[in-house]
Amino acid sequence: MTASDDNLGAAREHHSASRWVEACERYAAADRVSPISVEDREDWAEAAQIGGRISEAVQQLALCFEERVATGAIHEATRATYWLWSAHAFARAEFAIGAGWVERAREAAGSEEYGWLLIPQAYRHFGRCDWQTAEGMLHRAAELGMGRGDVDLVTIATTMRGRATLKLGFLDRGIALLDEAMVRILTRSTSVRATSAMYCAAIGSCYEAHEVRRAAEWSTALDGWLSNVPSLSGVYYGNCRIYRAMLLRLRGEWTRSVEELENTCVGLASDAQLIVGHAWYELGDVRRLQGKANASEAYERAVTSGHSGQPGLALLRWREGDLAAAESGIRRALAELTQVDERLAILPAAAEVAIACGEFEMADSCVGEIERALATYPTPALRATADSIRGCLQLAQGSATKALPRLRAASDTWRELGAPYEAAAAGLHLAEARRAVGDEEGAALEFRACLATFEHLGARPDADRARQLSGEADHALSPRETHVLRLIVDGQTNAEIAANLHLSERTVHRHVSNILTKLGLPSRTAAAVHAVRSGLV
């Protein structure tokens, strides 16, 4: 047996065991002695792509393409083209180079239709929000894949067709297509490369449609699959790790979620800017909820990598007391979006910020848009979101009795979905509503339950606010601060308060800042509402 044979046998064994780095090294060693077969080269390219060795993957895929075209194996050449396009577009945002490879394959294909080439075309229509055309192309790609017996092609096309169908507003049909694709993945019929990519695509599509229960179910399956993978480096695993971290956060395992996201950010530092931007954003969200000082840095890194910093950055500024920055940021983000599912990611935060600013008409508009979207996405998570925000608005407007059933429904639904933070956040407003209608005992029980959840999760800002609202905090207002708060309730500005109390505006600003800190509230408006509701003044 030659050295080439020894290396090739070892390479195949490493590839089969998902030891991607070792597989690449042994394939390279075998190829240096004697050119390996195109089938082995395709496996080498897969190992390199999954392992994050993008330049190596591109080089080997290009060789596979040339060899397949030379032997007339056009279907296999188009498959290599798809993965070349994927490496350039998703790992490096080199869309023009990826498109160039697709055009080369189209020339080689001539007049014959190939499913692998329809998928990049469908993505272009995704970019134009032409979901109908994309859905038709992906349907045809799946049919062609069935004719070829190409499970990867069928699975990828069906998954993306499911996403297009969801974008068209057909929830049940879109989820059914995703389920169909997931069955092939769960039965291990697909390659590792297709499995990792489509797990993430399906879960991401469910989050976009607010189908949280299905996203959590598939994330659990993904978590089990990842647990059996020896190494989690590279672009494809990086995306999967982000969704695993999102599941951990939803379940309340924030420490593990942060660890997963931090490792992902480090692992994707050199490639996959769009994906690492998503990781930084999710990390910023968890840090914000934990009250960590470096949340802002994570959002900034997300924006630098091409991901939006909203709505997380606006919510951070709100909690820091900078309502002007929060409002301008969230308004700009909302103005840039036209698609329903994209706006749904921003609208709840926009409503919260509007309520904090006392802009109830704006808040009502945001909640109304969420409620209208329920006709398209009638999911429990979106209903809970609508109930929670509507209840908060009613509470702020002094209609606690109307708010009670909405807030109770929201808290119960989030609890059923296994989302402890969201359940406690709605529960905190429910406690305020109970107090407002005179149910002090019920309010106290609800406050304590929410506080216990926040402390368990490590949600320090929310825990502080729960203590303040429940009266357990020991940060009483000074007589001067109480006087300033009374003038805030009267609607006076800092300048007017300074003139009335014969103080400098700087001193008044410090008093206002202390009041907000002690009460655990984000704004003057919120402090005024709380003062009246709780009888502080």
Disulfide bonds with the S-S distance in Angstrom:
none
